């Protein structure tokens, strides 16, 4: 009888082991390899496991199928240590690789491509006490609403500002970015402008702008308060020039 791959096996087939191995630091672990760790976590999502005990029981019932994926017996204590101590870089590499595969499904979006940037605080309690003193983490995401996929993400302490992580994300040339006041930074805007991107955000109430031109708003557009072309301040402090103003080529 010919071998029939399981659903889990078919899912793992889409993940490049080469990409995964390149992100692994140091030698492979003996008790539970990094690859087996990833397979176990994917299986946990598929099975809806609510605890490590549940997951280990599920894996034990399907050990014959896991052998074909290079996964031996998984013990609860070993899995718990792996979750607590191992770096997340290999998993991040897999997420980025899969996201890039999805992006190739719509390579011609070009100027119509849209990216939403946002962050949310997640209370994780004692599980993150080693690096988050308040027991909370922050998930930073760049999201493609057209394809319904995450293009970039990062996890930090909840005390890291939204703009700090946004500056670390790669910028895609020519797309439109949408974000809120948490990303109010002229230097960040200047990078987007230099990459020929558009961006949609809000100005702070106390931002001093000079109105260059007012444009007519249709009476039917009652949701639009005003349409103006404005000039941002020359300086954002007494000794700091506004870089986006200079790069955009706006006259003094």
C-alpha positions, 0 to 999 in steps of 0.5 A: 500500500503506498504511503499517504502523507498526513495533513500535518505532513502536507503542511510541514512540506511547505516549510523550507528546512533550509530556511529553518536550519539557517536560523538555528543557532548552535548544534541541534539538540538531542532530546528534542530537535529544533525541527521537532519543536516546530512540528510539535507547535504546529500540531498543537495548533491543529489539535487545539491543544490547551496544555502541554499534557494534552499536546503530548498525549496527541503526539503520542497517539500519532507517533507512527506519523511523526516518525516520517517527519523526523520527530521522536518521542516528545516528553512534556518536561523537555517541551516545557524547557524548549518553550521557555528557553529556546530563541524564537529566531527559527520560528520567525524565519519560517513565518517570514518565508511563508509570508513571502510565498503568499506575497508572490500570489499577487505580485502586480499590486504595485501602487495599490498595495496597502499596509497597516501598522499597529501594535497591541499589548498582551498580558502574559503574566509570569510566563514572560517575567524574565524579560517583561517586568510588568508581565506583558508583551507587545505584538507589533504587526505590519498587515496586508488587508488585501491578502489578509496576511501579516508581512512583518511582526515582532514581539517586545516588552510592553514598554517598547514604543510602537515607533521603535519597532516600526523603524526596524521593519523593512519598508516596501517601495511604492506601497501605502502605509496606514498608521495612527498617532503612535507612529508620529515621527518625522524621521520615519515619515521621511524614510517612507517618502524616500522609498516613494511610499504614501502614508495616511496618519493623523497630525497631533492637535498641537502640530503647527502647520501653515495652510498653503491651499484649501481645496473644495469639499463636495457637499455630498462628502459630509464625512470630510471636515476639510481638505487642505495642503499644509506645510509642516514646521521647518524645525521640530526643535530649536536645533533639529530640522524637519527631515521629511520637509527637506526630503519632500522638497517643500520650499522654506 
